[in-house]
Amino acid sequence: MATHIVKRAGHAEKFDERKVYATCYAACMNAHASKEEAEKICRKVAAGITSWIKKKKVVTSEMIFREVIRLMKKEQKDATFMYETHRDIA
């Protein structure tokens, strides 16, 4: 199981599901989703990423970014656009 994520700068960092949730939530709020909708979407996305990571040996932040986009597209296209185009909104 990949517990460390290789970041864009090349260093490794312990995976933190809260970061996935926080960036998802920020994107949802910027897309004018309700708090309840954002919470529901982000719980689902964060849990999906956590289970996806367990199947991987090596994970990069870019791989997580692409997988979050894939999962969010199923839930909220406007929030996905915000997440995809505004990497530093959280």
N, C-alpha and C positions, 0 to 999 in steps of 0.2 A: 504494500500500500504506500502510495506517495503521501508522506506527511509534510514534506518540505516542497516549496514551490520555487522554481528558478525564476527570478525576477528579470525585468528587461535589462537592468544594469549588470546582470550576471551573478549576483549573490543569491544565496538560498535563504528562504524565510519559512518559518512554520506556517502551515495552512491555518487560516482563521475564517471560519464560516461567517462570522459577524461582519467581516469586510465585504463579502459577497452580498449579504443582506443589506448592508448600509449603502453600497453603490446602487443596488437594485432599487432600494427605497427612494434614494435621491432622484433617480431617473423617473420613477413613477410620480413623485411629487412635482417634478418639473414638467411632466406631461399632464398635470392637473387631475391625476387619479385621486379618489377619495383615500383617506387614511386606511379605512378598512380594506379597500381593494388593494392598495399598495402592500399592506401587511400580509394579506392572503397570497398575493403573487410572490412576494419576496421570501416568505416561508417555503413555498413550493420550489422556487428557484434555488435557494440556498441548500435545501435538503437534496435536491437533484444533483447539485454540484458535489456535495459531500459524498453521495453514493457513487457518482461518476469517478471521483478521485480515488476511491478505494480500489478501483479496478486497474489503476495505472501504476507504473513503476516510476516514471518521471513525468512531472507536470510543470509546464511553464505558465507564467502569468498570461501570456498570449493565448495559450490553449484554453485556460479558464475563461478569458474574455470571449473567445469564440463560442464556447459552450454556453455561457450565460446568455449570449445573444440568441442562440438556438432555442434555449428553454423559454426565454422571455417572449420570443415571437409567437409562441403558442398562447400566451396569456394577454399581452398588451402591446400592440404594434407601435403606438406612439411612445410609450416608455422605452421600448427597444431602440427606437430611433434616437432618443435622448441618450441612452446608455452608450450606444455605438458611436455617436458623433461628439459627445462631451465626456471624454475619458476622465476628466478631473473635476466633475461636479460635486463629488462627495467630500 
